[in-house]
Amino acid sequence: MDDGEIGEINVVPLVDVMLVLLTIVLTTATFVVNGRIPVDLARAGAVEPAHAALLVLSFTHEQRLYLNDVPVDDLAAALGGQSRSQPVVVRADGRLALSQFVELVDRVRAMGFERVSLEVRRA
């Protein structure tokens, strides 16, 4: 039986199994990092726009305020008649100092609005 041949181990199945395991690990790690599986949601024609009840507060780099595209001189008077449960979206110019934006958000929250968010552009 000893022909002088050296037996070789076929490593192709081992490499195949390792690649499959690596693929599974990388795929599940992506879902863990993102926290959710990406889903392309269905579209419907009878959906009400979610932004219909938004209060859009625009703050320009000249420090001018606009509420739903209407110039505002007195923020307290402009927001005074609005429901406190309405969400307020602040559109602040990128050239403003962060402290000016924070001061505006603090003023809006002090008036009783809890749902205040920032509108940004995708980079």
MMTF fields as JSON, N, C-alpha, C and O atoms, coordinates in Angstrom:
{
  "mmtfVersion": "1.0.0",
  "mmtfProducer": "UNKNOWN",
  "numBonds": 491,
  "numAtoms": 492,
  "numGroups": 123,
  "numChains": 1,
  "numModels": 1,
  "chainsPerModel": [1],
  "groupsPerChain": [123],
  "chainIdList": ["A"],
  "bondAtomList": [4, 2, 8, 6, 12, 10, 16, 14, 20, 18, 24, 22, 28, 26, 32, 30, 36, 34, 40, 38, 44, 42, 48, 46, 52, 50, 56, 54, 60, 58, 64, 62, 68, 66, 72, 70, 76, 74, 80, 78, 84, 82, 88, 86, 92, 90, 96, 94, 100, 98, 104, 102, 108, 106, 112, 110, 116, 114, 120, 118, 124, 122, 128, 126, 132, 130, 136, 134, 140, 138, 144, 142, 148, 146, 152, 150, 156, 154, 160, 158, 164, 162, 168, 166, 172, 170, 176, 174, 180, 178, 184, 182, 188, 186, 192, 190, 196, 194, 200, 198, 204, 202, 208, 206, 212, 210, 216, 214, 220, 218, 224, 222, 228, 226, 232, 230, 236, 234, 240, 238, 244, 242, 248, 246, 252, 250, 256, 254, 260, 258, 264, 262, 268, 266, 272, 270, 276, 274, 280, 278, 284, 282, 288, 286, 292, 290, 296, 294, 300, 298, 304, 302, 308, 306, 312, 310, 316, 314, 320, 318, 324, 322, 328, 326, 332, 330, 336, 334, 340, 338, 344, 342, 348, 346, 352, 350, 356, 354, 360, 358, 364, 362, 368, 366, 372, 370, 376, 374, 380, 378, 384, 382, 388, 386, 392, 390, 396, 394, 400, 398, 404, 402, 408, 406, 412, 410, 416, 414, 420, 418, 424, 422, 428, 426, 432, 430, 436, 434, 440, 438, 444, 442, 448, 446, 452, 450, 456, 454, 460, 458, 464, 462, 468, 466, 472, 470, 476, 474, 480, 478, 484, 482, 488, 486],
  "bondOrderList": [1, 1, 1, 1, 1, 1, 1, 1, 1, 1, 1, 1, 1, 1, 1, 1, 1, 1, 1, 1, 1, 1, 1, 1, 1, 1, 1, 1, 1, 1, 1, 1, 1, 1, 1, 1, 1, 1, 1, 1, 1, 1, 1, 1, 1, 1, 1, 1, 1, 1, 1, 1, 1, 1, 1, 1, 1, 1, 1, 1, 1, 1, 1, 1, 1, 1, 1, 1, 1, 1, 1, 1, 1, 1, 1, 1, 1, 1, 1, 1, 1, 1, 1, 1, 1, 1, 1, 1, 1, 1, 1, 1, 1, 1, 1, 1, 1, 1, 1, 1, 1, 1, 1, 1, 1, 1, 1, 1, 1, 1, 1, 1, 1, 1, 1, 1, 1, 1, 1, 1, 1, 1],
  "groupList": [{"groupName": "MET", "atomNameList": ["N", "CA", "C", "O"], "elementList": ["N", "C", "C", "O"], "formalChargeList": [0, 0, 0, 0], "bondAtomList": [1, 0, 2, 1, 3, 2], "bondOrderList": [1, 1, 2], "singleLetterCode": "M", "chemCompType": "L-PEPTIDE LINKING"}, {"groupName": "ASP", "atomNameList": ["N", "CA", "C", "O"], "elementList": ["N", "C", "C", "O"], "formalChargeList": [0, 0, 0, 0], "bondAtomList": [1, 0, 2, 1, 3, 2], "bondOrderList": [1, 1, 2], "singleLetterCode": "D", "chemCompType": "L-PEPTIDE LINKING"}, {"groupName": "GLY", "atomNameList": ["N", "CA", "C", "O"], "elementList": ["N", "C", "C", "O"], "formalChargeList": [0, 0, 0, 0], "bondAtomList": [1, 0, 2, 1, 3, 2], "bondOrderList": [1, 1, 2], "singleLetterCode": "G", "chemCompType": "PEPTIDE LINKING"}, {"groupName": "GLU", "atomNameList": ["N", "CA", "C", "O"], "elementList": ["N", "C", "C", "O"], "formalChargeList": [0, 0, 0, 0], "bondAtomList": [1, 0, 2, 1, 3, 2], "bondOrderList": [1, 1, 2], "singleLetterCode": "E", "chemCompType": "L-PEPTIDE LINKING"}, {"groupName": "ILE", "atomNameList": ["N", "CA", "C", "O"], "elementList": ["N", "C", "C", "O"], "formalChargeList": [0, 0, 0, 0], "bondAtomList": [1, 0, 2, 1, 3, 2], "bondOrderList": [1, 1, 2], "singleLetterCode": "I", "chemCompType": "L-PEPTIDE LINKING"}, {"groupName": "ASN", "atomNameList": ["N", "CA", "C", "O"], "elementList": ["N", "C", "C", "O"], "formalChargeList": [0, 0, 0, 0], "bondAtomList": [1, 0, 2, 1, 3, 2], "bondOrderList": [1, 1, 2], "singleLetterCode": "N", "chemCompType": "L-PEPTIDE LINKING"}, {"groupName": "VAL", "atomNameList": ["N", "CA", "C", "O"], "elementList": ["N", "C", "C", "O"], "formalChargeList": [0, 0, 0, 0], "bondAtomList": [1, 0, 2, 1, 3, 2], "bondOrderList": [1, 1, 2], "singleLetterCode": "V", "chemCompType": "L-PEPTIDE LINKING"}, {"groupName": "PRO", "atomNameList": ["N", "CA", "C", "O"], "elementList": ["N", "C", "C", "O"], "formalChargeList": [0, 0, 0, 0], "bondAtomList": [1, 0, 2, 1, 3, 2], "bondOrderList": [1, 1, 2], "singleLetterCode": "P", "chemCompType": "L-PEPTIDE LINKING"}, {"groupName": "LEU", "atomNameList": ["N", "CA", "C", "O"], "elementList": ["N", "C", "C", "O"], "formalChargeList": [0, 0, 0, 0], "bondAtomList": [1, 0, 2, 1, 3, 2], "bondOrderList": [1, 1, 2], "singleLetterCode": "L", "chemCompType": "L-PEPTIDE LINKING"}, {"groupName": "THR", "atomNameList": ["N", "CA", "C", "O"], "elementList": ["N", "C", "C", "O"], "formalChargeList": [0, 0, 0, 0], "bondAtomList": [1, 0, 2, 1, 3, 2], "bondOrderList": [1, 1, 2], "singleLetterCode": "T", "chemCompType": "L-PEPTIDE LINKING"}, {"groupName": "ALA", "atomNameList": ["N", "CA", "C", "O"], "elementList": ["N", "C", "C", "O"], "formalChargeList": [0, 0, 0, 0], "bondAtomList": [1, 0, 2, 1, 3, 2], "bondOrderList": [1, 1, 2], "singleLetterCode": "A", "chemCompType": "L-PEPTIDE LINKING"}, {"groupName": "PHE", "atomNameList": ["N", "CA", "C", "O"], "elementList": ["N", "C", "C", "O"], "formalChargeList": [0, 0, 0, 0], "bondAtomList": [1, 0, 2, 1, 3, 2], "bondOrderList": [1, 1, 2], "singleLetterCode": "F", "chemCompType": "L-PEPTIDE LINKING"}, {"groupName": "ARG", "atomNameList": ["N", "CA", "C", "O"], "elementList": ["N", "C", "C", "O"], "formalChargeList": [0, 0, 0, 0], "bondAtomList": [1, 0, 2, 1, 3, 2], "bondOrderList": [1, 1, 2], "singleLetterCode": "R", "chemCompType": "L-PEPTIDE LINKING"}, {"groupName": "HIS", "atomNameList": ["N", "CA", "C", "O"], "elementList": ["N", "C", "C", "O"], "formalChargeList": [0, 0, 0, 0], "bondAtomList": [1, 0, 2, 1, 3, 2], "bondOrderList": [1, 1, 2], "singleLetterCode": "H", "chemCompType": "L-PEPTIDE LINKING"}, {"groupName": "SER", "atomNameList": ["N", "CA", "C", "O"], "elementList": ["N", "C", "C", "O"], "formalChargeList": [0, 0, 0, 0], "bondAtomList": [1, 0, 2, 1, 3, 2], "bondOrderList": [1, 1, 2], "singleLetterCode": "S", "chemCompType": "L-PEPTIDE LINKING"}, {"groupName": "GLN", "atomNameList": ["N", "CA", "C", "O"], "elementList": ["N", "C", "C", "O"], "formalChargeList": [0, 0, 0, 0], "bondAtomList": [1, 0, 2, 1, 3, 2], "bondOrderList": [1, 1, 2], "singleLetterCode": "Q", "chemCompType": "L-PEPTIDE LINKING"}, {"groupName": "TYR", "atomNameList": ["N", "CA", "C", "O"], "elementList": ["N", "C", "C", "O"], "formalChargeList": [0, 0, 0, 0], "bondAtomList": [1, 0, 2, 1, 3, 2], "bondOrderList": [1, 1, 2], "singleLetterCode": "Y", "chemCompType": "L-PEPTIDE LINKING"}],
  "groupTypeList": [0, 1, 1, 2, 3, 4, 2, 3, 4, 5, 6, 6, 7, 8, 6, 1, 6, 0, 8, 6, 8, 8, 9, 4, 6, 8, 9, 9, 10, 9, 11, 6, 6, 5, 2, 12, 4, 7, 6, 1, 8, 10, 12, 10, 2, 10, 6, 3, 7, 10, 13, 10, 10, 8, 8, 6, 8, 14, 11, 9, 13, 3, 15, 12, 8, 16, 8, 5, 1, 6, 7, 6, 1, 1, 8, 10, 10, 10, 8, 2, 2, 15, 14, 12, 14, 15, 7, 6, 6, 6, 12, 10, 1, 2, 12, 8, 10, 8, 14, 15, 11, 6, 3, 8, 6, 1, 12, 6, 12, 10, 0, 2, 11, 3, 12, 6, 14, 8, 3, 6, 12, 12, 10],
  "groupIdList": [1, 2, 3, 4, 5, 6, 7, 8, 9, 10, 11, 12, 13, 14, 15, 16, 17, 18, 19, 20, 21, 22, 23, 24, 25, 26, 27, 28, 29, 30, 31, 32, 33, 34, 35, 36, 37, 38, 39, 40, 41, 42, 43, 44, 45, 46, 47, 48, 49, 50, 51, 52, 53, 54, 55, 56, 57, 58, 59, 60, 61, 62, 63, 64, 65, 66, 67, 68, 69, 70, 71, 72, 73, 74, 75, 76, 77, 78, 79, 80, 81, 82, 83, 84, 85, 86, 87, 88, 89, 90, 91, 92, 93, 94, 95, 96, 97, 98, 99, 100, 101, 102, 103, 104, 105, 106, 107, 108, 109, 110, 111, 112, 113, 114, 115, 116, 117, 118, 119, 120, 121, 122, 123],
  "secStructList": [7, 7, 7, 1, 7, 7, 7, 7, 7, 7, 7, 2, 2, 2, 2, 2, 2, 2, 2, 2, 2, 2, 2, 2, 2, 2, 2, 2, 2, 2, 2, 2, 2, 2, 1, 1, 7, 7, 7, 7, 7, 7, 7, 7, 6, 6, 7, 7, 7, 6, 6, 6, 6, 7, 3, 3, 3, 3, 3, 7, 6, 6, 7, 7, 3, 3, 3, 6, 6, 3, 3, 3, 1, 7, 2, 2, 2, 2, 2, 2, 6, 1, 7, 6, 6, 1, 7, 3, 3, 3, 3, 3, 7, 6, 6, 1, 7, 2, 2, 2, 2, 2, 2, 2, 2, 2, 2, 2, 2, 2, 6, 6, 7, 7, 7, 3, 3, 3, 7, 7, 7, 7, 7],
  "xCoordList": [0.803, 0.0, 0.846, 0.378, 2.036, 2.89, 3.53, 4.586, 2.875, 3.357, 4.308, 4.855, 4.506, 5.345, 4.574, 5.172, 3.252, 2.44, 2.137, 1.876, 2.182, 1.836, 0.396, 0.061, -0.441, -1.848, -2.016, -1.361, -2.89, -3.151, -4.562, -5.485, -4.705, -6.021, -6.647, -6.014, -7.891, -8.621, -9.191, -10.077, -8.685, -9.103, -10.248, -10.753, -10.67, -11.742, -13.044, -13.657, -13.502, -14.735, -14.582, -15.537, -13.401, -13.167, -13.271, -13.873, -12.694, -12.767, -14.209, -14.643, -14.961, -16.373, -17.174, -17.959, -16.983, -17.709, -17.319, -18.184, -16.05, -15.606, -16.18, -16.545, -16.267, -16.843, -18.333, -18.828, -19.042, -20.467, -20.639, -21.502, -19.838, -19.925, -19.566, -20.208, -18.556, -18.181, -19.311, -19.58, -19.966, -21.1, -22.231, -22.82, -22.54, -23.612, -23.264, -24.117, -22.04, -21.628, -21.687, -22.202, -21.171, -21.182, -22.594, -22.883, -23.472, -24.857, -25.584, -26.257, -25.46, -26.144, -25.515, -26.221, -24.213, -23.569, -24.089, -24.215, -24.39, -24.952, -26.307, -26.591, -27.145, -28.464, -28.359, -29.174, -27.386, -27.213, -26.762, -27.254, -25.846, -25.345, -26.443, -26.601, -27.209, -28.271, -29.476, -30.236, -29.661, -30.783, -32.088, -33.097, -32.089, -33.308, -32.953, -31.878, -33.86, -33.697, -34.308, -35.449, -33.588, -34.146, -35.321, -35.238, -36.408, -37.622, -38.088, -38.163, -38.402, -38.974, -40.481, -41.15, -41.019, -42.426, -43.313, -42.925, -44.495, -45.466, -45.996, -45.989, -46.453, -47.016, -48.525, -49.038, -49.23, -50.688, -51.144, -50.53, -52.229, -52.728, -53.604, -53.852, -54.082, -55.03, -54.38, -55.064, -53.092, -52.395, -52.45, -52.218, -52.762, -52.762, -51.326, -50.529, -50.978, -49.609, -49.341, -50.154, -48.193, -47.858, -47.477, -47.524, -47.102, -46.624, -47.714, -47.415, -48.986, -50.074, -50.221, -50.561, -49.974, -50.181, -48.871, -48.84, -47.806, -46.524, -46.481, -47.063, -45.798, -45.469, -44.008, -43.114, -43.769, -42.409, -41.869, -42.382, -40.839, -40.216, -38.869, -37.931, -38.775, -37.539, -36.739, -37.298, -35.428, -34.528, -33.391, -32.532, -33.385, -32.405, -31.084, -30.99, -30.064, -28.759, -28.76, -27.849, -29.796, -29.948, -30.706, -31.041, -30.977, -31.696, -33.142, -33.687, -33.76, -35.183, -35.947, -35.513, -37.105, -37.952, -39.161, -39.728, -39.547, -40.745, -41.493, -40.888, -42.807, -43.648, -44.508, -45.356, -44.285, -44.968, -44.848, -45.837, -43.645, -43.284, -43.882, -43.878, -44.394, -44.919, -43.949, -43.627, -43.472, -42.528, -43.113, -44.293, -42.256, -42.675, -41.8, -40.572, -42.454, -41.72, -41.687, -40.669, -42.814, -42.928, -43.232, -44.344, -42.249, -42.405, -43.488, -44.269, -43.549, -44.552, -45.961, -46.856, -46.169, -47.496, -47.847, -49.0, -46.863, -47.122, -47.455, -48.323, -46.78, -47.028, -48.075, -48.486, -48.513, -49.45, -50.766, -51.292, -51.312, -52.604, -52.522, -53.548, -51.34, -51.166, -51.29, -50.988, -51.744, -51.843, -50.447, -49.561, -50.258, -48.944, -48.576, -47.419, -49.557, -49.266, -48.769, -48.319, -48.848, -48.375, -46.856, -46.186, -46.307, -44.85, -44.337, -44.96, -43.2, -42.559, -41.253, -40.406, -41.106, -39.882, -39.104, -39.623, -37.871, -37.027, -36.106, -35.341, -36.196, -35.323, -34.324, -34.593, -33.178, -32.172, -31.106, -30.665, -30.704, -29.646, -28.341, -28.034, -27.579, -26.331, -25.261, -24.301, -25.405, -24.408, -24.645, -23.81, -25.766, -26.038, -25.134, -24.707, -24.854, -24.097, -24.988, -26.202, -24.375, -25.123, -25.856, -26.973, -25.251, -25.879, -27.184, -28.125, -27.254, -28.487, -29.593, -30.746, -29.242, -30.222, -30.721, -31.924, -29.806, -30.179, -31.073, -32.034, -30.771, -31.596, -33.011, -33.981, -33.137, -34.462, -35.245, -36.423, -34.603, -35.278, -35.686, -36.776, -34.847, -35.191, -36.404, -37.271, -36.464, -37.615, -38.9, -39.941, -38.832, -40.02, -40.442, -41.632, -39.488, -39.825, -40.363, -41.221, -39.876, -40.363, -41.818, -42.516, -42.283, -43.688, -44.596, -45.809, -44.035, -44.845, -44.829, -45.5, -44.093, -43.992, -42.909, -41.745, -43.307, -42.357, -41.796, -40.698, -42.528, -42.111, -41.433, -42.045, -40.173, -39.397, -38.279, -37.518, -38.186, -37.145, -36.471, -36.94, -35.379, -34.578, -34.698, -34.578, -34.932, -34.951, -33.57, -33.01, -33.033, -31.707, -31.753, -32.714, -30.714, -30.557, -29.627, -28.701, -29.88, -28.986, -27.679, -27.68, -26.584, -25.263, -24.894, -23.819],
  "yCoordList": [-1.189, 0.0, 1.254, 2.324, 1.136, 2.307, 2.521, 1.964, 3.34, 3.609, 4.795, 5.129, 5.401, 6.578, 7.863, 8.936, 7.769, 8.958, 9.661, 9.029, 10.984, 11.777, 12.235, 12.85, 11.946, 12.341, 13.844, 14.45, 14.428, 15.859, 16.084, 15.331, 17.111, 17.467, 18.452, 19.43, 18.197, 19.088, 20.236, 20.017, 21.454, 22.596, 23.381, 24.319, 23.029, 23.768, 23.737, 24.792, 22.591, 22.618, 23.452, 24.095, 23.441, 24.247, 25.738, 26.493, 26.164, 27.565, 27.947, 29.044, 27.053, 27.329, 27.552, 28.496, 26.706, 26.831, 28.127, 28.809, 28.472, 29.703, 30.942, 31.901, 30.944, 32.083, 32.232, 33.35, 31.124, 31.183, 31.739, 32.587, 31.279, 31.79, 33.272, 34.029, 33.695, 35.103, 35.959, 37.047, 35.478, 36.2, 36.35, 37.425, 35.306, 35.356, 36.347, 37.13, 36.322, 37.228, 38.68, 39.534, 38.97, 40.348, 40.85, 42.02, 40.002, 40.405, 40.721, 41.747, 39.87, 40.135, 41.31, 42.033, 41.523, 42.667, 43.974, 44.961, 44.0, 45.199, 45.529, 46.699, 44.537, 44.778, 45.215, 46.016, 44.714, 45.102, 46.558, 47.298, 46.981, 48.357, 49.337, 50.365, 49.041, 49.943, 49.908, 50.875, 48.837, 48.748, 48.351, 48.179, 48.204, 47.796, 47.292, 47.574, 46.554, 46.065, 47.092, 47.501, 47.526, 48.529, 47.971, 46.887, 48.721, 48.306, 49.453, 50.595, 49.161, 50.161, 50.127, 49.201, 51.12, 51.132, 51.312, 51.951, 50.749, 50.875, 52.299, 53.028, 52.675, 54.009, 53.889, 52.918, 54.899, 54.908, 56.291, 57.293, 56.347, 57.624, 58.344, 59.539, 57.658, 58.25, 58.664, 58.791, 58.87, 59.242, 60.749, 61.508, 61.174, 62.604, 63.059, 62.324, 64.239, 64.711, 64.918, 65.505, 64.428, 64.502, 65.907, 66.224, 66.755, 68.082, 69.145, 70.338, 68.727, 69.699, 70.547, 71.726, 69.972, 70.695, 71.229, 71.661, 71.204, 71.681, 73.201, 73.898, 73.688, 75.109, 75.222, 74.761, 75.833, 75.948, 77.324, 78.346, 77.336, 78.566, 78.709, 77.966, 79.665, 79.886, 81.011, 82.038, 80.814, 81.776, 82.047, 81.19, 83.238, 83.557, 84.011, 84.264, 84.11, 84.54, 86.017, 86.482, 86.774, 88.163, 88.244, 89.335, 87.086, 86.943, 87.402, 87.987, 87.142, 87.413, 86.116, 85.049, 86.23, 85.067, 85.078, 86.13, 83.875, 83.687, 82.485, 81.456, 82.62, 81.506, 81.122, 81.897, 79.924, 79.445, 80.475, 80.81, 80.966, 81.92, 83.313, 84.104, 83.629, 84.968, 85.627, 85.033, 86.85, 87.51, 87.691, 88.001, 87.49, 87.568, 88.59, 88.503, 89.568, 90.537, 90.106, 90.257, 89.564, 89.138, 87.642, 87.228, 86.838, 85.382, 84.922, 84.031, 85.509, 85.113, 85.373, 84.555, 86.498, 86.811, 85.881, 85.472, 85.547, 84.686, 83.261, 82.629, 82.752, 81.381, 81.307, 80.212, 82.448, 82.465, 81.772, 81.093, 81.917, 81.311, 79.895, 79.309, 79.336, 77.988, 76.931, 77.181, 75.745, 74.62, 74.165, 74.032, 73.928, 73.527, 72.104, 71.703, 71.337, 69.968, 69.897, 68.843, 71.014, 71.026, 70.955, 71.612, 70.169, 70.141, 71.415, 71.948, 71.89, 73.08, 72.634, 72.006, 72.965, 72.641, 73.933, 74.89, 73.963, 75.144, 74.948, 73.985, 75.88, 75.885, 77.014, 78.157, 76.699, 77.72, 77.732, 76.682, 78.925, 79.089, 78.536, 78.731, 77.853, 77.236, 78.225, 77.849, 79.48, 80.496, 81.092, 81.849, 80.762, 81.272, 80.587, 79.449, 81.287, 80.68, 79.669, 79.852, 78.616, 77.588, 78.183, 77.766, 79.139, 79.746, 80.452, 80.459, 81.05, 81.715, 80.692, 80.924, 79.57, 78.512, 77.95, 77.771, 77.675, 77.12, 78.094, 77.677, 79.375, 80.387, 80.39, 80.498, 80.274, 80.236, 79.004, 79.106, 77.849, 76.615, 76.723, 76.28, 77.294, 77.485, 78.397, 78.143, 79.459, 80.372, 79.654, 79.844, 78.831, 78.098, 77.088, 76.956, 76.377, 75.395, 76.069, 75.507, 77.254, 77.982, 78.395, 78.619, 78.498, 78.831, 77.613, 77.736, 76.439, 75.248, 74.252, 73.223, 74.521, 73.583, 72.561, 72.912, 71.286, 70.229, 69.537, 68.983, 69.564, 68.855, 69.843, 70.323, 70.135, 71.075, 70.291, 69.581, 70.427, 69.712, 70.641, 71.752, 70.178, 70.964, 70.362, 69.148, 71.201, 70.734, 70.968, 72.059, 69.921, 70.005, 69.478, 68.821, 69.771, 69.247, 68.051, 68.001, 67.091, 65.944, 66.399, 67.114, 65.99, 66.414, 65.714, 65.956],
  "zCoordList": [0.0, 0.0, 0.0, -0.39, 0.415, 0.475, -0.883, -1.181, -1.707, -3.052, -3.065, -4.116, -1.987, -1.931, -2.218, -2.299, -2.373, -2.623, -1.308, -0.284, -1.368, -0.196, -0.374, -1.386, 0.583, 0.5, 0.693, 1.541, -0.094, 0.006, 0.525, 0.214, 1.302, 1.82, 0.853, 0.458, 0.47, -0.43, 0.414, 1.241, 0.206, 1.01, 0.378, 0.996, -0.827, -1.506, -0.699, -0.537, -0.183, 0.626, 1.906, 2.343, 2.499, 3.697, 3.376, 4.14, 2.263, 1.853, 1.547, 1.897, 0.894, 0.595, 1.875, 1.96, 2.846, 4.113, 4.821, 5.371, 4.818, 5.479, 4.79, 5.469, 3.471, 2.758, 3.052, 3.192, 3.146, 3.491, 4.906, 5.132, 5.848, 7.216, 7.28, 8.009, 6.532, 6.498, 5.929, 6.437, 4.887, 4.298, 5.304, 5.411, 6.032, 7.029, 8.141, 8.556, 8.619, 9.694, 9.232, 9.953, 8.047, 7.554, 7.3, 7.553, 6.809, 6.554, 7.854, 7.949, 8.843, 10.112, 10.846, 11.549, 10.707, 11.353, 10.773, 11.499, 9.487, 8.863, 9.464, 9.723, 9.691, 10.267, 11.719, 12.177, 12.447, 13.843, 13.929, 14.78, 13.076, 13.098, 12.719, 13.378, 11.667, 11.229, 12.153, 12.208, 12.865, 13.78, 13.12, 13.804, 11.809, 11.125, 9.742, 9.213, 9.179, 7.819, 6.886, 7.101, 5.853, 4.947, 4.155, 3.577, 4.138, 3.445, 2.565, 3.021, 1.314, 0.424, 0.638, 0.179, 1.326, 1.691, 0.475, -0.502, 0.543, -0.538, -0.599, 0.393, -1.781, -1.97, -2.111, -2.667, -1.596, -1.685, -2.104, -1.737, -2.878, -3.36, -2.357, -2.515, -1.329, -0.387, 0.928, 1.943, 0.92, 2.15, 2.33, 1.39, 3.555, 3.859, 4.057, 4.639, 3.594, 3.819, 5.3, 6.014, 5.755, 7.179, 7.6, 8.788, 6.658, 7.007, 6.951, 7.008, 6.839, 6.711, 7.977, 7.884, 9.153, 10.401, 10.984, 12.136, 10.209, 10.715, 10.79, 9.959, 11.78, 11.856, 11.431, 12.14, 10.281, 9.762, 10.122, 9.667, 10.936, 11.402, 10.695, 10.984, 9.772, 9.012, 9.654, 10.039, 9.767, 10.394, 9.407, 9.2, 8.798, 7.762, 8.372, 9.573, 7.515, 8.033, 8.409, 9.096, 7.956, 8.403, 9.722, 10.183, 10.331, 11.594, 11.477, 12.413, 10.342, 10.151, 10.341, 9.907, 11.003, 11.262, 10.34, 10.044, 9.888, 9.077, 9.642, 9.941, 9.787, 10.211, 9.024, 8.583, 8.508, 7.298, 6.174, 5.522, 5.956, 4.891, 5.069, 4.125, 6.252, 6.551, 7.531, 8.56, 7.232, 8.145, 9.548, 9.714, 10.55, 11.953, 12.666, 12.637, 13.313, 14.13, 15.588, 16.263, 16.078, 17.469, 17.484, 17.158, 17.859, 17.842, 18.806, 18.473, 19.985, 20.978, 20.461, 20.672, 19.787, 19.247, 18.091, 17.953, 17.262, 16.11, 16.525, 15.924, 17.539, 17.988, 19.09, 19.474, 19.603, 20.723, 20.447, 21.33, 19.263, 18.952, 18.423, 18.078, 18.351, 17.801, 18.899, 20.066, 18.494, 19.421, 19.825, 18.981, 21.115, 21.622, 21.21, 21.331, 20.721, 20.301, 18.861, 18.412, 18.133, 16.751, 16.715, 17.513, 15.803, 15.673, 15.01, 14.092, 15.487, 14.931, 14.271, 14.906, 12.998, 12.267, 12.065, 11.492, 12.529, 12.4, 11.199, 11.132, 10.255, 9.079, 9.276, 8.908, 9.853, 10.158, 9.069, 8.602, 8.676, 7.68, 8.238, 9.415, 7.404, 7.841, 8.254, 8.927, 7.867, 8.22, 9.601, 10.097, 10.226, 11.578, 12.592, 12.398, 13.658, 14.755, 15.47, 15.569, 15.959, 16.678, 17.873, 18.181, 18.542, 19.721, 19.35, 20.143, 18.149, 17.719, 17.482, 17.844, 16.878, 16.662, 17.992, 18.181, 18.903, 20.21, 20.965, 21.611, 20.892, 21.559, 20.985, 21.736, 19.67, 19.043, 19.482, 19.822, 19.476, 19.908, 21.371, 21.734, 22.214, 23.626, 23.785, 24.621, 22.98, 23.048, 22.648, 23.278, 21.606, 21.153, 22.215, 22.503, 22.797, 23.841, 25.098, 25.777, 25.414, 26.587, 26.417, 27.406, 25.175, 24.917, 25.028, 24.855, 25.313, 25.517, 24.373, 24.453, 23.325, 22.203, 22.521, 22.713, 22.573, 22.913, 21.676, 21.721, 20.593, 19.376, 18.423, 17.469, 18.694, 17.889, 17.205, 17.862, 15.885, 15.154, 14.159, 13.909, 13.603, 12.669, 11.278, 11.112, 10.282, 8.896, 8.308, 8.409, 7.691, 7.087, 5.659, 5.257, 4.907, 3.559, 3.607, 4.416, 2.737, 2.641, 2.014, 1.012, 2.595, 2.098, 0.813, 0.264]
}
